Amino acid sequence: MKLFCIILICSQWLSYIIGRENPLLFCPDYVPEHGSARCICAAPPHVLKPFIYWLQHPPSPILYLTNVRRWQNKNYTCLVTGNGYQASAGYILRVAYGPSVEHLTIGPSTFVTNGSQTFNLTCNATDVYPPPKYRWSGIACENESSENVCTFRPNPVTDDQKNVTCTAVGSYGDRKYWKHPRQASKQLQLNLTHPPSKKPTLQIQVRGRDYIQRGDKLTCTVAGGKPLVDSVHLHCTNPDLRGEDEERSELSVSSSVTVTSAAVNTMMGMTCFCKASWKTRPEYYQFMSTAVYLFARAPRKLSDKALEMTNGGISFTLGAHPVPDIFHFVFLGNKMSTVGSNLSEMFSSSCTQKSEAEYLVTCTVTSVNISELPPGHYKASVSNGLGSVDAAFFIHNKVPEGAVKLWTVVIGTIVGIVITAGIAIVVVAIFWRKRQNRRTSD
């Protein structure tokens, strides 16, 4: 196999040189600075016993250059004579040098971004020949990464303070130096100026609660950003909420208001808006948060009308916030029953809010088994933890099935007695009349 390859290569070389009239040169394209060059000059095959030499060098077909320097980049001429043939060929020595760290720059390192902009990082190697190729690491370039300019889109959160490295690689083509090319690297650290990545956060002092009451502190916080936002503006539609207390920490800026009794008493609820100002690039941060808050309200009846439970259920409307979730049922009695019986286990109940911006709450009460409930008046106590209200309802009088059977027996007995008594009276009357008739005849 090796022999076949040698023959193939030689045949290709022979086909290349046969028929050529000019001298042949076998020289390296580039020679590293301080390296050595060996350049061979050959006559065409038809020139017999040629005389080959390099101008201004000892007569020899081989040009030896040692410890070459960049100022030696020039043209060297080879002359070939013999049998009436005379020709020359020129070889240009190219001394490759660089790159070096001292002559490598990378930048810029500071950018202002909100994550949607693209920027260019530039890496320049000077005092280098031939022009090098480039490699980037530590960052994803959107363009070809072998170029000296890297176009990228930084993430303000994950890319800030990230290290980016540019490596310039010598591109001269000598095989020995391709295996171990001369290269130089330089690193920079990204310094990203960016606004907060999230919109303002509105929250009340007691987390997990969807209503506010007197004394609560409403706070709007804007976290993150480099630098932090310059100011936070919290505004509510309630005119009695005045004054903003701004607090600043290493991680966030917040503005807060405290709910007064006047604010609670004058309005059902309010809408609050919060936004922040980032003066570095105001157009990069335009978030605003909005929240609707209802003030705490104990349940309040909207009607005193007693309700009738039909088909096992009733519904009624209250004014309350939060939605009531505590229920207690008491039987108020009737003419034949005891007052005050607790029948809470006999009912199922729930309340729902009609909308987030209203206090209207609809409560529904259903009986587990209405046939087991005595007729009469009932009281439902509804509470949301801030107070309670009573709603009255009644179940119509009805005769239980056992009572119907009892009255049927009683009435039947009475009717039977009346009929029997009537018959007896008729019999006695007939007997008395016959007796009177006998006395008359005697």
Secondary structure, 3 states (H helix, E strand, C coil): CHHHHHHHHHHHHHHHHCCCCCCEEECCCCEECCCCEEEEEECCCCCCCCEEEECCCCCCCEEEECCCCHHHCCEEEEEEEECCEEEEEEEECCEEECCCHHHEEEECCEEECCCCCCEEEEEEECCCECCCEEEEECCCCCCCCCCCEEEECCCCCCCCCCEEEEEEECCCCCHHHHHCCCEEEEEEECEEEECCCCCCEEEECCCCCCEECCCCEEEEEEECCECCCCEEEEEECCCCCCCCEEEECCCEEEEEEECCHHHHHHCCEEEEEEEEECCCCHHHCCCEEEEEEEECEEEEECCCCCEECECCEEEEEEEEECCCCEEEEEEEECCCCCCCEECHHHEEEEEEECCCCCCEEEEEEEECCHHHCCCEEEEEEEECCCCEEEEEEEECCCCCHHHHHHHHHHHHHHHHHHHHHHHHHHHHHHHHHHHHHHHHHC
